[in-house]
């Protein structure tokens, strides 16, 4: 089943360039909207409202965006720019969609349950991907796909894209044989011993270093 539809308010933004820093200081986030049936427009949004929507909807849900209290524009979050140091939201791009035209998006993978190969055999659960790319109508968008890992009973078992049961109208564009998750066997005693073995480096092979001869060492003594 597709995720719920979310609603968000935005206003037309007239401030651009370096002056947008003043908006951020007021907890207002600059953004843009572009796509089907809409002229590219600069927007501004309340930080708290945007943060809540992103936490709930992510990039995989349909959002009804109201601009200046006018017509509702169906959009998805196309890109969210974060501060490199604080992870604070600094800018958001919305993509306007056509409800009768398929789009591509990302669905996060949520692994649930317990793998017998971990509990009984002492293996380590390994996820190879945290999301997959999906294609569907906007009304069919899903934020996440739930995957039960209890099928991983042996080290030879794995979960591939083709094993997923998808909601009606949703397809995954990743390779069907891509492995999403598996359980790897614990290291053998020999492998652990090899990891703990101290490797003595021959400094004579390091560029710019000349290993002294026995005679040179004796002379220095």
N, C-alpha and C positions, 0 to 999 in steps of 0.2 A: 504494500500500500504506500502511496506517495506521502511524503511528509506534509504537515499542515502548511497553509499559506500565512505569511507574516505581513504586517503592515508597518510602514515607516513614513514619517513626515520629513520633508526637506523644503528649503527655501532657495530661491534664486540667489546666486552669489555674484556680487559686483566687485568684490575685493579680490585682487590677483597679485601675483608676484610675491615679493618679500613681505608684503603687508599681511599675507595670510597667517603669519606668525602671531599677529594680534588676535586673530580669530581663535587660534589654538589656546592662547592664554585665557580666553573666555570659555574654554571647553566647547568650542565650536569647531567641527572638522570640515575642511574643504573637500569637495568631491566633484565628479563629473558624471554625466549620464549620456550614453550614446547607444545607437543600435537601430532596430527596426521601428519605423513609424514615428521617430522622434528626432528633432533637431538637437545636435550636440549642445549641452547646456552645463554651465558651471553651477554647482550647488553648495550649500552648507547645511550641516546637520548637527543636532545635539549629540555630544559625545556619549552621554549615558545611554541614550536611546539606541544609538548605533552599536555601542558595545554589547548591549543586551540582545539586540537582533543577531549580531554576529555570533555570540555565544550560543544562541538557540538554533539559528538557521545555518551558520557557516556559509560555505560557497555552494552548497548543494540543495538549496531550497528557493522556492519562488517567493518574491517579496512584492507586495503591492505598494509602490512608491507614490506618495501624494506630493506634488510639487506646488507650493504656494496655495495649498488647500484646493487645488483644481482637480483635473482629471487624474484618475489612477493609472499609473504606468506599471505593467508587470515587468520586473527586472530580476536579475540575479547579481550577486556580488562577483564581479570579474576579477578585481584585484584590490588588495588591502595593503597599504604601505605602512610599515611600522618603524619606529625609531630604533636605530641599531643598538643603542645603549639601554633604553628603558622599555622597549617593546610597546610603547604607547602608540595608539593609532594616529597617523599623521595625514592620511589621504585615503579616499575610497573611490573606486571606479565601479559604476553600475552599468550593466548591459541590458538594454531593453529587448525583450523577446516577442516573437509572434506566437500566440498560443497554438496555432495549427502547424508550426514548423519545428522539427526536431533540433535540439541543441546538444552540445557536449558539455559535460560537467565532471566533477569529481565526487566520488562517494567514498567516505572513510570506511575502513575495515575494522569492525569491532569483534574481537575474538572472545568467546565465552566458553564456559565449561572447563573441564580438566582432561588433559591428555593422559591416557593410561601409560603411554611410553615414558612419560615424565614421572608419574606417581609410582608405578610398579618397577620400571626398568632404570630409573635414575637418569634419564636423558634430559636434554635441555631444549625447551621450546624455542624455535626460531621463526620469526616473521620476516618474510622477504619484501613485503610491501605493506604500507600503511593506508594506501588508497588505490582505487582503480578508476579508470576513465569510463564514463557511461554516456550513452546516447539515447535520448528519449524526447517526447513532447514535454514542454515546461510543466504541464499539469501532473506528469508522472515522476518528476524529480524526487530523488531520495537523498537524504543527507548522509546516510550510512547503511552498510550491509552487515548483518549479524552473522557470524560464522561460528559454528559449534566445533570445538577442537577435540571433542571426545572420540572422534573417529580415528585419531592418531594413536593406534594401539601398538604399533611396531615402528622401528627405525626406518623401515622401508616405506612407511605410509607418508603421504603428503596431501595437501589440499591445493588443487589447481583452480584456475579461473573457470574451467569447464565444469567443475564440481558444484559451483554456486547455484542456488535456486534463486532466480531473480523475480522481482515483481513483474506483473504483466505490463508489456510495453517498454520495458527497459532492457537494453543490451549493453554488454561490456565490449569495448574496442581493444582492450589488451589481448595479447596472445592467449588462445584457449589453453595452451599447455604451460603457461607461466605458473610457477610454483609460488603460492602465497604464504604457505606455512608448512613446517615439518618439525620433527624432533630428531636431534642428533645424539648419537651415543656418547656416553661419558668417555673420557680419555683413558687409555690403558695405562698400566704401570710403566710400560716402556716409554710411552709418549710423555708421561709426566716426568720421568727421569731425564729424558732428552731436553725437556724445557728447563729443568733445573740445572743442567750441566753448564758449568762455567766455560765460556769460550775465551781462550787466551789469544788476544790479537797480536799479530806480528807487526810491531811498529815499523819495521823496516819497509813495509808495504804502504805506509802512509805517506802521501805526497809531501815532500819537503823535510822528511825525517830520515836521518841516516843512522842505522843501528851500529853502535861502536863494536869494533872487533875485540876479541879476548885480550889482545896485546894492549889496545888502547885503554881498556878497562883497568888492566893491571897497572898501567903507568899512572893512571889517575889516582890509584890507591896508594 
